[in-house]
Amino acid sequence: MEQTRPHAEHRPRPYRDRKRYGWLLSVAGPALALTGSVAHSLGAQGAFWFFLPLLGFYGLVPLLDWLLGEDLSNPPEAEVPRLEADPYYRAINYAAMPVLWFTMLFNCIFLATHALPWSSWIATVLVTGAVLGFGLNLSHELGHKRDALGRKLALFNSALGGYGHFSIEHNRGHHRHVSTPEDPASARLGESIYRFVLREMPGAFLRAWRLEAQRLENRGMSRWHADNEILQAGALTVALYGGLIALYGWPMVPVLGLVAFWGAFQLTSANYIEHYGLQRRRLPDGGYERCQPHHSWNSNHLVSNLVVFQLQRHSDHHAHPGRSYQSLRDFPDLPRLPSGYFGMFLIAYLPPLWFSVMDRRVVAAVRRDAACINFQPHKRDALMARFGLEAQPA
């Protein structure tokens, strides 16, 4: 009797990452910032070319997020080890680095050596600072790698924007204290982004310095030892920026200062929206519950996630920080942002609009449990009254 073969439709199909080549947007996206400087160098006239990248980042990407919607798919857990081991995904990380460095350096040299209308000059500063924001996001991805090469490249890359303390602060500080009042990188309900930046930027550096000093002291070394990674990154920044100033003169000083600030502010903008108003429950011993996916705002918007190495699946990242971008998952019943990060940045820069969009979402996300809200202290009573929340017993 002839043995029958199983029908093809009954065979399990091997998993295929449908976004495999879409991740290349994380490499190509930052190069858009060259549009104005390159077009001007080739003889093109008008401010349009300088504003085009800003329209792309903060206009086209949110529009495509809205049109194409969210991607709710997750890789099968059985396939995650294969995804994590696939060198293609790490190669994309490495390929993004020279694009970021070239784009930032080219635009800074262009700004210091060309007389431009003030509007075109400001547009180029903003778009070049946005590139540094992409760079810090890349450092974020590399800084969570288990191998020493990835972590050293993260340190090296963050030095481009003068923010070499980032990986130390993020990995050893933010991930430990996230979504608590003790964390300077977790925004509070009722706190504007402009008040937040005054707390987050200096707080992040001071915490990183304390952590690195403690690490060295535990090894019997001075905090000023050459193994201090903040000093290593700082030395690279000083050498790079000093060389640029020496080659192109004092006009490079405001260029580098403003570009570096705007790059750091893009990181601050991401930190602001990622945990806004959410707090881990305090335990009887005074500590906090373990970080869970619902302690971060999540976004599955397709296009912006492809551009930022799926940083927006932030809920899974904080619950499982060892996962690489291609393996991050969505979960049901998460606090969800109404747009991707690029759209949310624009909302955050207008605090009354931000509060009207997000404050009620915070209250709904925690199911009206005030113990799970990280309040701006001086606004706590007013916000409790506004949303009819009841104080929790101590």
C-alpha positions as CSV (number, residue, x, y, z in Angstrom):
1,M,0.0,0.0,0.0
2,E,1.4,3.4,-1.0
3,Q,2.3,5.5,1.9
4,T,0.7,8.9,1.8
5,R,2.7,12.0,2.4
6,P,1.5,14.8,4.7
7,H,-0.1,17.7,2.9
8,A,2.1,20.8,2.7
9,E,-0.5,22.8,4.5
10,H,-0.1,20.6,7.6
11,R,3.6,21.2,7.8
12,P,4.6,24.0,10.2
13,R,6.1,26.9,8.3
14,P,9.5,28.0,9.5
15,Y,9.4,31.4,11.2
16,R,10.5,34.3,9.0
17,D,11.1,37.8,10.4
18,R,8.9,39.9,8.1
19,K,10.8,43.1,9.3
20,R,14.2,41.6,8.6
21,Y,15.1,44.1,5.9
22,G,12.9,46.9,7.4
23,W,15.5,47.2,10.2
24,L,17.8,48.8,7.6
25,L,15.7,52.0,8.2
26,S,17.7,52.4,11.4
27,V,20.8,52.7,9.3
28,A,19.4,54.8,6.5
29,G,17.2,57.1,8.6
30,P,20.0,59.2,10.1
31,A,21.5,59.9,6.7
32,L,18.4,61.9,5.8
33,A,20.0,64.7,8.0
34,L,22.5,65.3,5.2
35,T,19.9,66.5,2.8
36,G,20.3,70.2,3.4
37,S,24.1,70.4,3.7
38,V,24.6,68.1,0.6
39,A,22.0,69.9,-1.5
40,H,23.5,73.3,-0.7
41,S,27.0,72.0,-1.5
42,L,25.7,70.9,-4.9
43,G,24.3,74.3,-5.6
44,A,20.7,73.9,-4.6
45,Q,19.1,77.1,-3.2
46,G,16.3,77.7,-0.6
47,A,15.5,76.7,3.0
48,F,13.3,73.8,1.8
49,W,16.3,71.4,1.7
50,F,17.3,72.2,5.2
51,F,13.8,71.7,6.6
52,L,13.1,68.5,4.6
53,P,14.8,66.2,7.2
54,L,12.9,67.7,10.1
55,L,9.6,67.2,8.1
56,G,10.7,63.6,7.5
57,F,11.5,62.8,11.1
58,Y,8.7,64.7,12.9
59,G,6.1,64.8,10.1
60,L,6.4,61.9,7.7
61,V,7.3,59.2,10.3
62,P,4.2,60.0,12.6
63,L,2.0,60.2,9.5
64,L,3.2,56.7,8.3
65,D,2.7,55.4,11.9
66,W,-0.9,56.6,11.7
67,L,-1.5,55.2,8.2
68,L,0.2,51.9,8.6
69,G,-0.7,51.4,12.3
70,E,0.7,49.0,14.8
71,D,2.6,45.7,14.4
72,L,1.3,43.4,17.2
73,S,3.2,40.3,16.1
74,N,5.8,38.6,18.3
75,P,8.5,36.1,17.3
76,P,7.8,32.6,18.6
77,E,9.7,32.0,21.8
78,A,11.3,28.9,20.3
79,E,12.8,31.1,17.6
80,V,14.3,33.7,20.0
81,P,17.7,31.9,20.5
82,R,18.1,31.8,16.7
83,L,17.2,35.5,16.3
84,E,19.6,36.5,19.1
85,A,22.4,34.5,17.5
86,D,21.8,35.7,13.9
87,P,24.8,38.0,13.1
88,Y,22.7,40.0,10.6
89,Y,21.0,42.0,13.4
90,R,24.3,42.9,15.1
91,A,25.8,43.8,11.7
92,I,23.0,46.4,11.3
93,N,24.0,47.9,14.7
94,Y,27.6,48.2,13.5
95,A,26.6,49.6,10.1
96,A,24.7,52.4,11.7
97,M,27.7,53.7,13.6
98,P,29.8,55.1,10.7
99,V,26.6,56.6,9.2
100,L,26.0,58.5,12.4
101,W,29.6,59.7,12.8
102,F,29.9,60.8,9.2
103,T,26.5,62.6,9.2
104,M,27.2,64.5,12.5
105,L,30.8,65.5,11.5
106,F,29.9,66.5,8.0
107,N,27.0,68.7,9.2
108,C,29.0,70.3,12.0
109,I,31.9,71.2,9.6
110,F,29.3,72.5,7.1
111,L,27.7,74.7,9.8
112,A,31.0,76.1,10.9
113,T,32.3,76.9,7.4
114,H,29.2,78.3,5.6
115,A,27.2,81.5,6.0
116,L,23.6,80.5,6.1
117,P,20.3,82.2,6.8
118,W,19.5,81.8,10.5
119,S,16.5,79.6,9.8
120,S,18.5,77.2,7.7
121,W,21.3,77.2,10.3
122,I,18.9,76.4,13.1
123,A,17.2,73.6,11.1
124,T,20.6,72.0,10.4
125,V,21.5,72.2,14.1
126,L,18.2,70.5,15.1
127,V,18.5,67.8,12.5
128,T,22.1,67.1,13.4
129,G,21.2,67.0,17.1
130,A,18.5,64.5,16.1
131,V,21.3,62.3,14.6
132,L,23.0,62.3,18.0
133,G,19.7,61.2,19.5
134,F,19.8,58.3,17.0
135,G,23.4,57.7,18.2
136,L,22.4,57.5,21.8
137,N,19.7,55.0,20.9
138,L,22.3,52.9,19.2
139,S,24.5,53.1,22.3
140,H,21.5,52.0,24.3
141,E,21.1,48.9,22.2
142,L,24.8,48.1,22.2
143,G,25.3,48.9,25.9
144,H,22.9,46.1,26.8
145,K,25.0,43.5,25.0
146,R,26.7,40.8,27.1
147,D,30.0,41.0,25.2
148,A,32.7,43.6,26.0
149,L,32.9,44.8,22.4
150,G,29.3,45.9,22.3
151,R,29.6,47.8,25.6
152,K,32.9,49.5,24.6
153,L,31.3,50.5,21.2
154,A,28.4,52.0,23.2
155,L,30.8,54.0,25.3
156,F,32.7,55.1,22.2
157,N,29.6,56.1,20.3
158,S,28.0,58.1,23.1
159,A,31.2,60.2,23.3
160,L,30.3,61.6,19.9
161,G,27.6,63.7,21.6
162,G,29.6,64.4,24.8
163,Y,27.3,62.0,26.7
164,G,29.7,59.2,27.7
165,H,28.1,58.6,31.0
166,F,24.9,57.4,29.4
167,S,25.5,53.6,29.4
168,I,26.7,53.6,33.0
169,E,23.7,55.6,34.2
170,H,21.2,53.7,32.1
171,N,22.3,50.2,32.8
172,R,23.3,50.4,36.5
173,G,21.1,53.3,37.6
174,H,17.9,53.8,35.5
175,H,17.2,50.0,35.2
176,R,17.5,49.6,38.9
177,H,15.3,52.6,40.0
178,V,13.0,52.9,37.0
179,S,9.4,54.1,37.7
180,T,10.2,55.2,41.2
181,P,10.5,58.7,42.7
182,E,14.2,58.0,43.2
183,D,14.9,57.8,39.5
184,P,15.8,61.2,37.8
185,A,15.1,59.5,34.4
186,S,11.4,58.7,35.2
187,A,9.0,61.5,34.7
188,R,6.3,62.3,37.2
189,L,2.6,62.9,36.6
190,G,2.1,66.7,36.2
191,E,5.8,67.3,35.4
192,S,6.5,69.2,32.1
193,I,9.4,68.1,30.0
194,Y,11.1,71.5,30.6
195,R,11.0,70.9,34.4
196,F,12.0,67.3,33.8
197,V,15.2,68.1,31.9
198,L,16.4,70.3,34.7
199,R,16.2,67.2,37.0
200,E,17.1,64.5,34.5
201,M,20.3,65.8,32.8
202,P,22.3,66.7,35.9
203,G,20.8,63.8,37.9
204,A,21.8,61.3,35.3
205,F,25.4,62.5,35.2
206,L,25.7,62.7,39.0
207,R,24.3,59.2,39.4
208,A,26.6,57.8,36.7
209,W,29.6,59.4,38.4
210,R,28.7,57.9,41.8
211,L,28.2,54.5,40.3
212,E,31.5,54.5,38.5
213,A,33.3,55.9,41.5
214,Q,31.9,53.1,43.6
215,R,32.9,50.4,41.1
216,L,36.5,51.6,41.1
217,E,36.6,52.0,44.8
218,N,35.4,48.4,45.2
219,R,38.4,47.4,43.1
220,G,40.8,49.4,45.3
221,M,41.2,52.2,42.6
222,S,40.8,55.9,42.7
223,R,37.7,57.4,41.0
224,W,40.2,59.3,38.8
225,H,41.9,56.1,37.6
226,A,42.3,55.6,33.9
227,D,39.8,52.7,34.1
228,N,37.0,55.3,34.8
229,E,34.8,54.9,31.7
230,I,33.3,58.4,32.1
231,L,36.8,59.8,31.9
232,Q,37.6,57.6,29.0
233,A,34.6,58.8,27.0
234,G,35.2,62.4,28.1
235,A,38.8,62.3,26.9
236,L,37.5,61.1,23.5
237,T,35.0,63.9,23.4
238,V,37.6,66.5,24.3
239,A,40.0,65.2,21.7
240,L,37.3,65.1,19.0
241,Y,35.8,68.5,19.7
242,G,39.2,70.1,20.4
243,G,40.4,68.8,17.0
244,L,37.3,70.2,15.2
245,I,37.8,73.6,16.9
246,A,41.5,73.7,16.1
247,L,40.8,72.9,12.4
248,Y,37.7,75.1,11.8
249,G,38.0,77.8,14.4
250,W,35.7,79.3,17.0
251,P,32.6,79.1,14.9
252,M,32.7,75.4,15.7
253,V,32.1,76.1,19.4
254,P,28.4,77.2,19.3
255,V,27.8,74.5,16.6
256,L,29.1,71.7,18.8
257,G,27.4,73.1,22.0
258,L,24.0,73.4,20.5
259,V,24.1,70.1,18.5
260,A,25.3,68.2,21.6
261,F,22.6,69.7,23.7
262,W,19.8,68.9,21.3
263,G,21.1,65.4,20.9
264,A,21.0,64.9,24.7
265,F,17.5,66.5,24.7
266,Q,16.3,63.8,22.3
267,L,17.4,61.2,24.9
268,T,15.6,63.2,27.6
269,S,12.5,63.4,25.4
270,A,12.5,59.6,25.1
271,N,13.1,59.2,28.9
272,Y,10.2,61.6,29.6
273,I,7.6,59.7,27.6
274,E,8.7,56.1,28.5
275,H,7.7,56.0,32.1
276,Y,5.6,59.2,32.5
277,G,3.5,59.0,35.7
278,L,4.0,55.2,36.3
279,Q,5.3,53.9,39.6
280,R,6.2,50.5,40.9
281,R,4.3,49.6,44.0
282,R,6.2,50.1,47.3
283,L,6.6,47.0,49.4
284,P,6.4,46.7,53.2
285,D,10.2,46.7,53.5
286,G,10.4,50.1,51.8
287,G,11.6,48.7,48.5
288,Y,9.7,48.4,45.2
289,E,8.2,45.5,43.4
290,R,10.1,44.0,40.5
291,C,9.9,45.9,37.2
292,Q,7.1,44.5,35.0
293,P,6.0,45.3,31.5
294,H,3.2,47.5,32.8
295,H,5.7,49.9,34.3
296,S,6.7,51.4,30.9
297,W,4.7,53.0,28.1
298,N,4.7,50.8,25.0
299,S,4.3,51.6,21.3
300,N,4.0,49.1,18.5
301,H,3.8,51.7,15.7
302,L,5.6,50.1,12.8
303,V,7.6,52.7,11.0
304,S,9.0,54.5,14.1
305,N,10.0,51.2,15.6
306,L,11.9,50.3,12.5
307,V,13.8,53.6,12.7
308,V,14.8,53.3,16.4
309,F,15.7,49.6,16.8
310,Q,12.3,48.9,18.3
311,L,13.1,51.0,21.4
312,Q,9.4,51.7,21.6
313,R,8.7,48.2,22.8
314,H,10.0,49.6,26.0
315,S,7.8,47.4,28.3
316,D,9.5,44.2,27.3
317,H,12.9,45.9,27.3
318,H,12.7,46.9,31.0
319,A,11.2,43.6,32.0
320,H,13.8,41.6,30.1
321,P,16.8,44.0,29.3
322,G,19.0,41.3,27.9
323,R,16.7,40.9,24.8
324,S,17.9,42.4,21.6
325,Y,15.7,44.7,19.5
326,Q,14.6,42.0,17.0
327,S,13.3,39.8,19.9
328,L,11.2,42.3,21.9
329,R,7.6,41.4,22.4
330,D,4.2,43.0,22.8
331,F,2.0,42.0,25.7
332,P,-1.8,42.5,26.2
333,D,-3.1,45.2,28.6
334,L,0.1,47.4,28.5
335,P,0.1,51.2,28.9
336,R,0.0,52.2,25.3
337,L,1.1,55.5,23.7
338,P,-1.3,56.9,21.1
339,S,1.6,57.5,18.6
340,G,5.3,56.6,18.1
341,Y,8.0,58.5,19.7
342,F,8.5,61.1,17.0
343,G,4.8,62.1,17.3
344,M,4.9,62.0,21.1
345,F,8.0,64.3,21.2
346,L,6.0,67.0,19.5
347,I,3.1,66.6,21.9
348,A,5.5,66.7,24.9
349,Y,7.0,70.0,23.7
350,L,3.6,71.6,24.3
351,P,2.9,70.8,28.0
352,P,-0.8,71.7,28.1
353,L,-1.4,69.4,25.2
354,W,0.7,66.7,26.7
355,F,-1.2,66.8,30.0
356,S,-4.5,66.7,28.3
357,V,-3.5,63.7,26.2
358,M,-1.5,61.7,28.8
359,D,-2.7,62.4,32.4
360,R,-6.0,60.6,32.0
361,R,-4.2,57.7,30.3
362,V,-1.9,57.4,33.3
363,V,-4.9,57.2,35.7
364,A,-6.6,54.6,33.4
365,A,-3.4,52.6,33.0
366,V,-3.0,52.1,36.8
367,R,-6.8,51.5,37.2
368,R,-7.1,54.6,39.4
369,D,-4.7,53.2,42.0
370,A,-2.9,56.3,43.3
371,A,-0.2,54.0,44.9
372,C,0.9,53.2,41.3
373,I,1.3,56.9,40.2
374,N,4.6,58.8,40.4
375,F,3.2,62.3,41.2
376,Q,5.0,65.6,40.8
377,P,5.0,66.3,44.6
378,H,3.7,69.8,44.6
379,K,0.8,68.8,42.2
380,R,-0.2,65.6,44.0
381,D,-3.2,67.0,45.9
382,A,-4.5,68.9,42.9
383,L,-4.2,65.9,40.6
384,M,-5.8,63.6,43.2
385,A,-8.7,65.9,43.4
386,R,-8.9,66.4,39.6
387,F,-9.3,62.7,38.9
388,G,-11.2,61.8,42.1
389,L,-8.5,59.5,43.4
390,E,-8.4,58.2,47.0
391,A,-5.3,58.4,49.2
392,Q,-3.9,54.9,50.0
393,P,-3.3,54.0,53.6
394,A,0.4,54.0,54.6
